[in-house]
Amino acid sequence: MPTVDVYNMSGEKVREIDLNDTVFGCEIKPHLLHDVVVWQLANRRAATAKTKTRKEVSGGGTKPYRQKGTGRARAGSNRSPLWRHGGVSFGPNGRKYARRLPKKVRNQALCSALTMKLQENVMKVVDAITLERPKTKLYAAALGKLGMDNSLVVMGSMNPDASLASRNLSSSKLLDVRGLNVYDILKYKGLVLDVEAVQYIEERLKG
């Protein structure tokens, strides 16, 4: 059972806590991390690409010219894909990119990502994420004292001050623990969890 130090927002150690082996000490499975990231990015894609087929393009109600005697190829509509301003053959048509992935696979990947951050020594636990005022400068300074300038910060319960202070800081992202995901964990170099978030994660993923 891994034991980690708990810090305050000044970067000072205040105590230690034990972490659940199932969540923070599991086998790291890179293929599951890959599968979940691909799944997340695919689900984010908007199916907005759309072209008009020959039946959707306006016009084309009459035959452009007579069938025989012109020396030209036969044509029944000026909205044929062969014609300029005609319809498009085999173009994108609102395809949906979303796919399904078993919940067990998603949970195992999340445990792998958390374990990897702990093993790489880039995860820190804080007692609580609090600020005197909702200022980005104070928030950035607190992360600097923790050595987590480029990090994903996960809170058990969001508070307005931290939420406001973090919005203009591009090198960090503040996230409610209920929205914790593999992509964001891997995107940022560090991971900061408050004690409440750790308890929620262990309760959710301990199996």
N, CA, C and O of each residue as an XYZ file, in Angstrom:
828
protein
N       0.848     -1.200      0.000
C       0.000      0.000      0.000
C       0.880      1.245      0.000
O       1.586      1.498      0.976
N       0.848      2.038     -1.096
C       1.720      3.224     -1.160
C       1.307      4.296     -0.160
O       0.122      4.517      0.089
N       2.310      4.952      0.403
C       2.081      6.049      1.338
C       2.620      7.334      0.725
O       3.750      7.362      0.237
N       1.819      8.401      0.745
C       2.244      9.668      0.157
C       2.122     10.784      1.184
O       1.336     10.702      2.128
N       2.911     11.818      0.980
C       2.849     12.994      1.844
C       1.676     13.877      1.431
O       1.315     13.948      0.256
N       1.095     14.540      2.410
C       0.028     15.509      2.158
C       0.580     16.902      2.452
O       1.153     17.145      3.514
N       0.396     17.817      1.489
C       0.934     19.169      1.604
C      -0.196     20.180      1.769
O      -1.354     19.900      1.460
N       0.169     21.360      2.263
C      -0.771     22.474      2.241
C      -0.457     23.339      1.022
O       0.450     23.016      0.254
N      -1.196     24.432      0.837
C      -1.015     25.266     -0.349
C       0.293     26.059     -0.329
O       0.654     26.696     -1.318
N       0.993     26.016      0.792
C       2.306     26.674      0.871
C       3.435     25.714      0.533
O       4.606     26.093      0.570
N       3.093     24.477      0.203
C       4.101     23.486     -0.156
C       4.738     22.811      1.043
O       5.782     22.173      0.905
N       4.128     22.937      2.228
C       4.672     22.332      3.442
C       3.962     21.015      3.734
O       2.741     20.916      3.611
N       4.737     20.010      4.122
C       4.161     18.712      4.468
C       3.416     18.812      5.795
O       3.934     19.342      6.778
N       2.191     18.293      5.801
C       1.394     18.353      7.028
C       1.118     16.970      7.613
O       0.962     16.832      8.826
N       1.056     15.951      6.765
C       0.833     14.589      7.255
C       1.053     13.590      6.127
O       1.511     13.957      5.045
N       0.727     12.337      6.381
C       0.836     11.286      5.376
C      -0.486     10.522      5.298
O      -1.231     10.445      6.275
N      -0.762      9.961      4.124
C      -1.940      9.097      3.973
C      -1.552      7.861      3.169
O      -0.612      7.895      2.376
N      -2.277      6.785      3.381
C      -2.083      5.551      2.621
C      -3.068      5.523      1.453
O      -4.234      5.893      1.591
N      -2.571      5.076      0.307
C      -3.398      5.002     -0.890
C      -3.792      3.557     -1.177
O      -3.090      2.621     -0.795
N      -4.895      3.394     -1.836
C      -5.406      2.067     -2.180
C      -4.558      1.432     -3.279
O      -4.322      2.041     -4.323
N      -4.103      0.204     -3.036
C      -3.280     -0.512     -4.024
C      -4.011     -0.743     -5.337
O      -3.406     -0.677     -6.407
N      -5.293     -1.011     -5.262
C      -6.067     -1.310     -6.468
C      -6.092     -0.133     -7.422
O      -6.106     -0.316     -8.639
N      -6.098      1.079     -6.876
C      -6.217      2.288     -7.694
C      -4.855      2.885     -8.020
O      -4.597      3.247     -9.168
N      -3.981      2.993     -7.024
C      -2.714      3.698     -7.199
C      -1.512      2.750     -7.249
O      -0.366      3.199     -7.264
N      -1.773      1.453     -7.273
C      -0.657      0.506     -7.330
C      -0.927     -0.640     -8.279
O      -0.414     -1.743     -8.089
N      -1.724     -0.388     -9.296
C      -2.087     -1.459    -10.232
C      -1.032     -1.606    -11.329
O      -0.088     -0.820    -11.410
N      -1.208     -2.616    -12.160
C      -0.323     -2.805    -13.310
C      -0.655     -1.761    -14.378
O      -1.820     -1.565    -14.724
N       0.364     -1.104    -14.890
C       0.158     -0.084    -15.922
C      -0.018     -0.767    -17.277
O       0.836     -1.544    -17.703
N      -1.126     -0.475    -17.947
C      -1.431     -1.101    -19.233
C      -1.501     -0.019    -20.313
O      -2.542      0.614    -20.492
N      -0.388      0.194    -21.038
C      -0.351      1.272    -22.055
C      -1.402      1.118    -23.145
O      -1.911      2.116    -23.656
N      -1.734     -0.119    -23.509
C      -2.712     -0.298    -24.587
C      -4.096      0.189    -24.173
O      -4.864      0.660    -25.012
N      -4.422      0.078    -22.877
C      -5.701      0.592    -22.414
C      -5.698      2.120    -22.391
O      -6.711      2.748    -22.698
N      -4.566      2.714    -22.029
C      -4.454      4.169    -22.068
C      -4.689      4.671    -23.483
O      -5.395      5.657    -23.694
N      -4.093      3.988    -24.449
C      -4.268      4.372    -25.859
C      -5.727      4.234    -26.285
O      -6.281      5.132    -26.918
N      -6.341      3.115    -25.939
C      -7.729      2.879    -26.345
C      -8.664      3.947    -25.783
O      -9.559      4.426    -26.480
N      -8.453      4.315    -24.525
C      -9.348      5.286    -23.889
C      -9.126      6.691    -24.456
O     -10.089      7.433    -24.647
N      -7.891      7.062    -24.725
C      -7.629      8.384    -25.315
C      -8.260      8.478    -26.703
O      -8.880      9.488    -27.034
N      -8.107      7.434    -27.513
C      -8.731      7.421    -28.841
C     -10.244      7.517    -28.714
O     -10.891      8.230    -29.481
N     -10.805      6.802    -27.750
C     -12.254      6.827    -27.508
C     -12.722      8.224    -27.108
O     -13.742      8.704    -27.601
N     -11.976      8.876    -26.213
C     -12.353     10.213    -25.775
C     -12.310     11.221    -26.917
O     -13.235     12.015    -27.088
N     -11.231     11.184    -27.695
C     -11.086     12.148    -28.786
C     -12.115     11.899    -29.884
O     -12.608     12.841    -30.503
N     -12.436     10.628    -30.123
C     -13.450     10.308    -31.135
C     -14.819     10.831    -30.705
O     -15.581     11.341    -31.526
N     -15.124     10.702    -29.417
C     -16.421     11.163    -28.921
C     -16.539     12.685    -28.930
O     -17.644     13.227    -28.929
N     -15.398     13.369    -28.938
C     -15.429     14.829    -28.975
C     -15.676     15.371    -30.384
O     -16.096     16.517    -30.541
N     -15.423     14.569    -31.390
C     -15.521     15.049    -32.766
C     -16.968     15.387    -33.120
O     -17.886     14.607    -32.866
N     -17.145     16.541    -33.697
C     -18.483     16.959    -34.118
C     -18.736     16.478    -35.543
O     -17.920     16.700    -36.437
N     -19.861     15.824    -35.745
C     -20.190     15.291    -37.074
C     -20.851     16.378    -37.903
O     -22.024     16.270    -38.258
N     -20.088     17.438    -38.215
C     -20.654     18.589    -38.917
C     -20.300     18.615    -40.401
O     -20.893     19.390    -41.151
N     -19.349     17.789    -40.850
C     -18.981     17.788    -42.265
C     -20.108     17.161    -43.085
O     -20.522     16.031    -42.823
N     -20.599     17.901    -44.078
C     -21.742     17.441    -44.854
C     -21.675     18.011    -46.262
O     -21.468     19.211    -46.436
N     -21.849     17.159    -47.269
C     -21.940     17.604    -48.653
C     -23.301     17.214    -49.208
O     -23.967     16.324    -48.678
N     -23.701     17.877    -50.265
C     -24.997     17.593    -50.883
C     -24.847     16.580    -52.019
O     -23.952     16.678    -52.858
N     -25.736     15.627    -52.011
C     -25.764     14.662    -53.111
C     -26.574     15.253    -54.260
O     -27.105     16.357    -54.143
N     -26.671     14.519    -55.374
C     -27.365     15.050    -56.549
C     -28.850     15.295    -56.282
O     -29.463     16.135    -56.941
N     -29.425     14.583    -55.338
C     -30.845     14.805    -55.055
C     -31.066     16.014    -54.147
O     -32.191     16.501    -54.036
N     -30.007     16.504    -53.497
C     -30.149     17.623    -52.568
C     -29.762     18.965    -53.176
O     -30.117     20.014    -52.639
N     -29.031     18.939    -54.299
C     -28.618     20.180    -54.945
C     -29.820     20.780    -55.670
O     -30.606     20.058    -56.283
N     -29.957     22.104    -55.597
C     -31.103     22.743    -56.246
C     -30.948     22.719    -57.763
O     -29.834     22.693    -58.285
N     -32.082     22.727    -58.460
C     -32.063     22.707    -59.919
C     -32.123     21.297    -60.468
O     -32.431     20.343    -59.753
N     -31.820     21.184    -61.759
C     -31.741     19.873    -62.376
C     -33.069     19.225    -62.674
O     -33.141     18.006    -62.832
N     -34.126     20.017    -62.756
C     -35.437     19.420    -62.970
C     -35.701     19.021    -64.405
O     -36.511     18.133    -64.670
N     -35.026     19.668    -65.325
C     -35.255     19.361    -66.744
C     -33.991     18.809    -67.380
O     -32.885     19.002    -66.876
N     -34.171     18.134    -68.470
C     -33.033     17.582    -69.214
C     -32.281     18.745    -69.868
O     -32.906     19.568    -70.538
N     -30.954     18.836    -69.691
C     -30.204     20.006    -70.176
C     -30.329     20.215    -71.692
O     -30.454     21.347    -72.157
N     -30.296     19.146    -72.436
C     -30.438     19.216    -73.890
C     -30.959     17.883    -74.385
O     -31.020     16.919    -73.622
N     -31.330     17.816    -75.638
C     -31.955     16.619    -76.162
C     -31.001     15.443    -76.157
O     -29.784     15.619    -76.102
N     -31.544     14.264    -76.213
C     -30.781     13.035    -76.071
C     -29.815     12.818    -77.229
O     -28.665     12.434    -77.018
N     -30.282     13.062    -78.452
C     -29.466     12.737    -79.626
C     -29.252     13.952    -80.507
O     -29.996     14.932    -80.447
N     -28.241     13.864    -81.307
C     -28.042     14.859    -82.350
C     -27.175     16.030    -81.980
O     -26.913     16.883    -82.827
N     -26.716     16.107    -80.740
C     -25.896     17.264    -80.359
C     -24.401     16.960    -80.459
O     -23.584     17.881    -80.475
N     -24.046     15.713    -80.524
C     -22.630     15.342    -80.533
C     -22.015     15.293    -79.144
O     -20.823     15.030    -78.986
N     -22.826     15.546    -78.165
C     -22.334     15.529    -76.783
C     -22.808     14.261    -76.084
O     -23.698     13.558    -76.562
N     -22.204     13.999    -74.971
C     -22.608     12.827    -74.196
C     -24.020     13.018    -73.659
O     -24.470     14.140    -73.430
N     -24.697     11.913    -73.466
C     -26.044     11.971    -72.916
C     -26.032     12.575    -71.505
O     -25.130     12.294    -70.717
N     -27.012     13.385    -71.197
C     -27.120     13.991    -69.858
C     -28.578     14.118    -69.488
O     -29.388     14.607    -70.275
N     -28.912     13.676    -68.288
C     -30.295     13.757    -67.835
C     -30.519     14.878    -66.845
O     -31.658     15.291    -66.628
N     -29.434     15.387    -66.227
C     -29.585     16.437    -65.222
C     -28.287     17.222    -65.112
O     -27.196     16.658    -65.191
N     -28.420     18.522    -64.929
C     -27.209     19.333    -64.746
C     -26.738     19.302    -63.292
O     -25.815     20.030    -62.929
N     -27.364     18.463    -62.454
C     -26.921     18.299    -61.076
C     -26.198     16.968    -60.883
O     -26.003     16.525    -59.751
N     -25.811     16.343    -61.958
C     -25.014     15.126    -61.890
C     -23.656     15.426    -61.259
O     -23.131     16.522    -61.457
N     -23.072     14.500    -60.510
C     -21.734     14.723    -59.942
C     -20.664     14.990    -61.001
O     -19.582     15.482    -60.681
N     -20.964     14.668    -62.254
C     -19.997     14.924    -63.328
C     -19.995     16.383    -63.761
O     -19.074     16.833    -64.444
N     -21.003     17.104    -63.374
C     -21.149     18.494    -63.818
C     -20.677     19.472    -62.740
O     -20.727     19.181    -61.544
N     -20.219     20.637    -63.198
C     -19.877     21.722    -62.280
C     -21.139     22.173    -61.558
O     -22.203     22.303    -62.164
N     -21.009     22.406    -60.271
C     -22.123     22.764    -59.387
C     -23.097     21.606    -59.178
O     -24.200     21.798    -58.666
N     -22.683     20.412    -59.575
C     -23.534     19.259    -59.346
C     -23.348     18.699    -57.937
O     -22.622     19.268    -57.121
N     -24.009     17.584    -57.665
C     -23.878     16.947    -56.359
C     -22.508     16.313    -56.173
O     -21.713     16.239    -57.111
N     -22.243     15.861    -54.966
C     -20.951     15.236    -54.631
C     -21.171     13.747    -54.400
O     -22.084     13.338    -53.683
N     -20.318     12.954    -55.022
C     -20.408     11.502    -54.821
C     -19.539     11.082    -53.631
O     -18.373     11.466    -53.541
N     -20.104     10.308    -52.741
C     -19.361      9.708    -51.637
C     -18.690     10.736    -50.724
O     -17.631     10.461    -50.158
N     -19.290     11.907    -50.577
C     -18.747     12.923    -49.682
C     -19.161     12.672    -48.243
O     -19.969     11.780    -47.986
N     -18.625     13.438    -47.295
C     -19.033     13.283    -45.891
C     -20.506     13.608    -45.729
O     -21.020     14.531    -46.360
N     -21.173     12.859    -44.896
C     -22.622     13.003    -44.800
C     -23.093     12.911    -43.341
O     -23.992     12.137    -43.012
N     -22.460     13.728    -42.471
C     -22.875     13.747    -41.067
C     -22.511     12.486    -40.311
O     -23.255     12.051    -39.433
N     -21.371     11.894    -40.645
C     -20.959     10.670    -39.964
C     -20.736     10.923    -38.480
O     -20.165     11.945    -38.098
N     -21.178     10.007    -37.659
C     -20.959     10.100    -36.215
C     -19.717      9.283    -35.845
O     -19.600      8.112    -36.206
N     -18.789      9.923    -35.114
C     -17.513      9.288    -34.788
C     -17.525      8.612    -33.415
O     -16.586      7.899    -33.062
N     -18.580      8.838    -32.653
C     -18.637      8.290    -31.295
C     -18.601      6.762    -31.337
O     -19.166      6.131    -32.230
N     -17.928      6.196    -30.359
C     -17.840      4.744    -30.243
C     -18.080      4.342    -28.793
O     -18.090      5.190    -27.901
N     -18.267      3.083    -28.567
C     -18.522      2.578    -27.222
C     -17.284      1.887    -26.672
O     -16.505      1.285    -27.412
N     -17.121      1.987    -25.362
C     -15.995      1.340    -24.696
C     -16.489      0.855    -23.340
O     -17.118      1.621    -22.610
N     -16.222     -0.397    -22.986
C     -16.726     -0.924    -21.708
C     -16.260     -0.093    -20.507
O     -15.138      0.412    -20.482
N     -17.130      0.034    -19.533
C     -16.803      0.812    -18.338
C     -15.613      0.210    -17.600
O     -14.806      0.941    -17.025
N     -15.497     -1.108    -17.612
C     -14.374     -1.765    -16.935
C     -13.044     -1.356    -17.559
O     -12.061     -1.142    -16.850
N     -13.014     -1.249    -18.877
C     -11.790     -0.828    -19.572
C     -11.459      0.612    -19.205
O     -10.296      0.932    -18.961
N     -12.459      1.482    -19.162
C     -12.228      2.887    -18.822
C     -11.688      3.024    -17.404
O     -10.784      3.822    -17.159
N     -12.237      2.249    -16.467
C     -11.778      2.317    -15.081
C     -10.354      1.785    -14.933
O      -9.556      2.345    -14.181
N     -10.034      0.703    -15.651
C      -8.676      0.162    -15.580
C      -7.661      1.146    -16.156
O      -6.553      1.286    -15.638
N      -8.050      1.820    -17.228
C      -7.152      2.813    -17.817
C      -6.933      3.985    -16.867
O      -5.825      4.511    -16.770
N      -7.990      4.393    -16.164
C      -7.869      5.488    -15.203
C      -6.936      5.099    -14.061
O      -6.114      5.905    -13.627
N      -7.061      3.868    -13.576
C      -6.148      3.383    -12.532
C      -4.714      3.340    -13.049
O      -3.786      3.689    -12.319
N      -4.520      2.917    -14.296
C      -3.177      2.868    -14.884
C      -2.564      4.262    -14.956
O      -1.386      4.447    -14.654
N      -3.377      5.244    -15.360
C      -2.875      6.615    -15.477
C      -2.487      7.178    -14.104
O      -1.451      7.830    -13.969
N      -3.320      6.925    -13.090
C      -3.027      7.407    -11.737
C      -1.784      6.738    -11.170
O      -0.948      7.393    -10.548
N      -1.663      5.429    -11.387
C      -0.490      4.698    -10.911
C       0.782      5.202    -11.582
O       1.822      5.332    -10.937
N       0.693      5.486    -12.889
C       1.851      5.972    -13.626
C       2.322      7.320    -13.084
O       3.524      7.542    -12.936
N       1.392      8.212    -12.790
C       1.766      9.516    -12.244
C       2.425      9.378    -10.877
O       3.367     10.104    -10.558
N       1.924      8.438    -10.068
C       2.509      8.218     -8.746
C       3.915      7.633     -8.864
O       4.831      8.066     -8.165
N       4.082      6.654     -9.743
C       5.386      6.020     -9.918
C       6.419      6.981    -10.506
O       7.610      6.878    -10.211
N       5.959      7.910    -11.335
C       6.881      8.897    -11.928
C       7.162     10.053    -10.968
O       7.919     10.967    -11.293
N       6.544     10.005     -9.777
C       6.759     11.013     -8.739
C       6.324     12.410     -9.198
O       6.957     13.408     -8.854
N       5.241     12.470     -9.975
C       4.720     13.757    -10.430
C       3.278     13.948     -9.944
O       2.515     14.711    -10.536
N       2.916     13.257     -8.877
C       1.594     13.407     -8.275
C       1.746     13.886     -6.843
O       2.551     13.349     -6.083
N       0.972     14.895     -6.478
C       1.007     15.406     -5.113
C      -0.410     15.515     -4.567
O      -1.357     15.830     -5.288
N      -0.523     15.243     -3.265
C      -1.806     15.333     -2.574
C      -1.756     16.524     -1.631
O      -0.794     16.692     -0.881
N      -2.795     17.350     -1.670
C      -2.875     18.506     -0.779
C      -4.089     18.333      0.139
O      -5.053     17.648     -0.203
N      -4.020     18.961      1.294
C      -5.125     18.813      2.245
C      -6.390     19.502      1.742
O      -7.491     18.966      1.873
N      -6.228     20.685      1.169
C      -7.373     21.408      0.607
C      -6.843     22.478     -0.342
O      -5.756     23.020     -0.138
N      -7.616     22.773     -1.376
C      -7.226     23.802     -2.342
C      -8.032     25.060     -2.022
O      -9.192     25.188     -2.415
N      -7.407     25.968     -1.316
C      -8.075     27.201     -0.894
C      -7.197     28.400     -1.235
O      -5.970     28.300     -1.254
N      -7.837     29.530     -1.504
C      -7.138     30.778     -1.821
C      -7.739     31.911     -0.997
O      -8.927     31.894     -0.676
N      -6.909     32.894     -0.658
C      -7.412     34.053      0.081
C      -8.362     34.875     -0.788
O      -9.385     35.376     -0.321
N      -7.993     35.000     -2.078
C      -8.815     35.748     -3.026
C      -8.794     35.011     -4.366
O      -7.861     34.255     -4.635
N      -9.785     35.215     -5.190
C      -9.807     34.541     -6.502
C      -8.881     35.228     -7.507
O      -9.334     35.852     -8.467
N      -7.577     35.098     -7.267
C      -6.584     35.748     -8.124
C      -5.716     34.690     -8.795
O      -5.234     33.763     -8.144
N      -5.523     34.839    -10.102
C      -4.692     33.897    -10.848
C      -3.256     33.893    -10.335
O      -2.599     32.852    -10.313
N      -2.777     35.063     -9.923
C      -1.406     35.176     -9.414
C      -1.213     34.309     -8.173
O      -0.190     33.639     -8.035
N      -2.190     34.323     -7.275
C      -2.098     33.516     -6.057
C      -2.175     32.022     -6.379
O      -1.468     31.207     -5.787
N      -3.036     31.686     -7.317
C      -3.192     30.288     -7.712
C      -1.907     29.764     -8.356
O      -1.455     28.663     -8.040
N      -1.319     30.555     -9.261
C      -0.072     30.148     -9.928
C       1.074     30.038     -8.923
O       1.913     29.144     -9.025
N       1.104     30.953     -7.950
C       2.156     30.909     -6.923
C       2.042     29.654     -6.074
O       3.055     29.054     -5.715
N       0.817     29.250     -5.750
C       0.604     28.037     -4.953
C       1.076     26.802     -5.708
O       1.699     25.916     -5.123
N       0.783     26.740     -7.001
C       1.255     25.603     -7.800
C       2.774     25.606     -7.905
O       3.408     24.551     -7.914
N       3.353     26.808     -7.985
C       4.814     26.910     -8.038
C       5.471     26.390     -6.771
O       6.511     25.736     -6.840
N       4.879     26.671     -5.611
C       5.424     26.185     -4.339
C       5.336     24.662     -4.243
O       6.156     24.020     -3.587
N       4.329     24.101     -4.906
C       4.190     22.640     -4.917
C       5.071     21.992     -5.991
O       5.209     20.769     -6.037
N       5.661     22.825     -6.851
C       6.455     22.287     -7.958
C       5.580     21.683     -9.042
O       5.990     20.748     -9.730
N       4.373     22.217     -9.196
C       3.390     21.669    -10.130
C       2.862     22.759    -11.062
O       1.652     22.953    -11.181
N       3.778     23.466    -11.718
C       3.356     24.554    -12.596
C       2.501     24.043    -13.758
O       1.477     24.636    -14.094
N       2.929     22.951    -14.357
C       2.174     22.355    -15.467
C       1.476     21.113    -14.927
O       2.057     20.029    -14.875
N       0.217     21.291    -14.526
C      -0.440     20.183    -13.838
C      -1.950     20.219    -13.997
O      -2.552     21.255    -14.278
N      -2.534     19.051    -13.806
C      -3.976     18.918    -13.697
C      -4.319     18.935    -12.209
O      -3.804     18.123    -11.440
N      -5.181     19.852    -11.812
C      -5.567     19.987    -10.411
C      -6.991     19.455    -10.255
O      -7.914     19.925    -10.919
N      -7.157     18.479     -9.379
C      -8.452     17.813     -9.225
C      -8.976     18.064     -7.815
O      -8.288     17.813     -6.825
N     -10.210     18.565     -7.746
C     -10.815     18.896     -6.464
C     -12.010     17.992     -6.182
O     -12.754     17.627     -7.093
N     -12.184     17.640     -4.925
C     -13.344     16.856     -4.533
C     -14.615     17.668     -4.587
O     -15.669     17.162     -4.972
N     -14.519     18.938     -4.198
C     -15.654     19.865     -4.271
C     -15.133     21.197     -4.805
O     -14.245     21.807     -4.209
N     -15.679     21.634     -5.912
C     -15.218     22.883     -6.516
C     -15.622     24.066     -5.649
O     -16.712     24.095     -5.076
N     -14.712     25.051     -5.563
C     -15.079     26.296     -4.890
C     -14.897     27.454     -5.867
O     -14.012     27.403     -6.720
N     -15.708     28.484     -5.757
C     -15.697     29.578     -6.743
C     -14.360     30.292     -6.871
O     -13.958     30.662     -7.974
N     -13.662     30.489     -5.748
C     -12.391     31.220     -5.793
C     -11.361     30.497     -6.656
O     -10.735     31.105     -7.524
N     -11.189     29.212     -6.419
C     -10.218     28.445     -7.199
C     -10.639     28.351     -8.663
O      -9.796     28.409     -9.559
N     -11.917     28.210     -8.901
C     -12.421     28.110    -10.266
C     -12.129     29.382    -11.056
O     -11.676     29.319    -12.199
N     -12.388     30.537    -10.443
C     -12.122     31.814    -11.103
C     -10.626     32.045    -11.304
O     -10.200     32.519    -12.357
N      -9.836     31.707    -10.292
C      -8.396     31.968    -10.353
C      -7.689     31.116    -11.398
O      -6.649     31.516    -11.922
N      -8.235     29.956    -11.703
C      -7.547     29.024    -12.605
C      -7.876     29.245    -14.075
O      -7.214     28.675    -14.942
N      -8.886     30.060    -14.375
C      -9.377     30.141    -15.745
C      -8.368     30.733    -16.731
O      -8.343     30.346    -17.900
N      -7.540     31.666    -16.264
C      -6.605     32.339    -17.168
C      -5.216     31.710    -17.170
O      -4.283     32.266    -17.750
N      -5.077     30.565    -16.531
C      -3.764     29.908    -16.453
C      -3.739     28.760    -17.453
O      -4.333     27.706    -17.222
N      -3.043     28.977    -18.571
C      -3.064     27.993    -19.657
C      -2.237     26.752    -19.355
O      -2.462     25.699    -19.953
N      -1.281     26.860    -18.434
C      -0.396     25.730    -18.148
C      -1.003     24.747    -17.155
O      -0.382     23.736    -16.826
N      -2.211     25.034    -16.675
C      -2.839     24.172    -15.685
C      -4.338     24.103    -15.959
O      -4.911     24.990    -16.591
N      -4.951     23.045    -15.476
C      -6.397     22.890    -15.624
C      -6.989     22.427    -14.303
O      -6.490     21.493    -13.675
N      -8.059     23.091    -13.892
C      -8.756     22.715    -12.665
C      -9.977     21.889    -13.041
O     -10.751     22.269    -13.920
N     -10.141     20.756    -12.367
C     -11.187     19.813    -12.748
C     -11.881     19.275    -11.511
O     -11.242     18.989    -10.498
N     -13.201     19.139    -11.604
C     -13.941     18.444    -10.553
C     -13.641     16.954    -10.651
O     -13.514     16.424    -11.754
N     -13.528     16.280     -9.531
C     -13.133     14.872     -9.526
C     -14.112     14.009    -10.319
O     -13.733     12.959    -10.838
N     -15.355     14.440    -10.415
C     -16.352     13.660    -11.164
C     -16.111     13.714    -12.663
O     -16.683     12.923    -13.413
N     -15.272     14.636    -13.103
C     -14.925     14.723    -14.519
C     -13.527     14.223    -14.819
O     -13.010     14.443    -15.914
N     -12.907     13.550    -13.855
C     -11.547     13.047    -14.045
C     -11.502     12.070    -15.208
O     -12.345     11.180    -15.318
N     -10.508     12.245    -16.077
C     -10.407     11.397    -17.263
C      -8.959     11.160    -17.642
O      -8.069     11.907    -17.237
N      -8.731     10.120    -18.419
C      -7.377      9.695    -18.785
C      -6.680     10.740    -19.645
O      -5.498     11.018    -19.441
N      -7.388     11.317    -20.596
C      -6.756     12.267    -21.524
C      -6.148     13.450    -20.782
O      -5.003     13.818    -21.049
N      -6.891     14.053    -19.856
C      -6.376     15.206    -19.122
C      -5.232     14.819    -18.190
O      -4.300     15.600    -17.999
N      -5.293     13.628    -17.611
C      -4.190     13.183    -16.741
C      -2.893     13.084    -17.542
O      -1.835     13.507    -17.076
N      -2.980     12.525    -18.746
C      -1.783     12.339    -19.568
C      -1.321     13.636    -20.231
O      -0.141     13.785    -20.550
N      -2.241     14.566    -20.436
C      -1.907     15.810    -21.141
C      -0.967     16.690    -20.328
O      -0.076     17.335    -20.882
N      -1.167     16.716    -19.014
C      -0.360     17.584    -18.156
C       0.741     16.788    -17.461
O       0.583     15.603    -17.166
N       1.843     17.459    -17.210
C       3.008     16.784    -16.629
C       2.739     16.318    -15.199
O       3.102     15.200    -14.834
N       2.105     17.165    -14.388
C       1.866     16.843    -12.987
C       0.396     16.597    -12.698
O      -0.474     16.881    -13.521
N       0.138     16.062    -11.511
C      -1.231     15.802    -11.061
C      -1.333     16.198     -9.592
O      -0.570     15.716     -8.754
N      -2.274     17.073     -9.291
C      -2.508     17.521     -7.910
C      -3.915     17.096     -7.504
O      -4.891     17.422     -8.180
N      -4.008     16.372     -6.404
C      -5.294     15.912     -5.888
C      -5.470     16.420     -4.462
O      -4.520     16.416     -3.679
N      -6.676     16.854     -4.123
C      -6.907     17.122     -2.707
C      -7.393     15.836     -2.038
O      -7.773     14.885     -2.720
N      -7.382     15.809     -0.722
C      -7.699     14.595      0.027
C      -9.109     14.110     -0.286
O      -9.347     12.907     -0.389
N     -10.027     15.030     -0.433
C     -11.412     14.660     -0.734
C     -11.505     13.971     -2.097
O     -12.268     13.022     -2.273
N     -10.721     14.458     -3.052
C     -10.710     13.846     -4.383
C     -10.125     12.438     -4.324
O     -10.628     11.528     -4.984
N      -9.079     12.257     -3.546
C      -8.468     10.932     -3.398
C      -9.485      9.941     -2.830
O      -9.594      8.813     -3.309
N     -10.217     10.363     -1.819
C     -11.224      9.490     -1.215
C     -12.313      9.125     -2.212
O     -12.758      7.978     -2.257
N     -12.741     10.088     -3.004
C     -13.782      9.824     -4.004
C     -13.277      8.843     -5.078
O     -13.992      7.923     -5.475
N     -12.039      9.056     -5.537
C     -11.464      8.193     -6.571
C     -11.341      6.761     -6.079
O     -11.679      5.815     -6.791
N     -10.857      6.612     -4.859
C     -10.692      5.253     -4.302
C     -12.042      4.566     -4.128
O     -12.168      3.368     -4.382
N     -13.031      5.304     -3.704
C     -14.358      4.728     -3.518
C     -14.968      4.305     -4.860
O     -15.670      3.298     -4.945
N     -14.693      5.079     -5.885
C     -15.262      4.810     -7.202
C     -14.551      3.683     -7.929
O     -15.190      2.901     -8.633
N     -13.227      3.587     -7.767
C     -12.443      2.657     -8.586
C     -11.909      1.429     -7.851
O     -11.270      0.571     -8.459
N     -12.165      1.347     -6.570
C     -11.557      0.234     -5.814
C     -12.115     -1.110     -6.218
O     -11.529     -2.139     -5.883
N     -13.230     -1.136     -6.926
C     -13.795     -2.393     -7.437
C     -14.633     -3.085     -6.404
O     -15.182     -4.155     -6.670
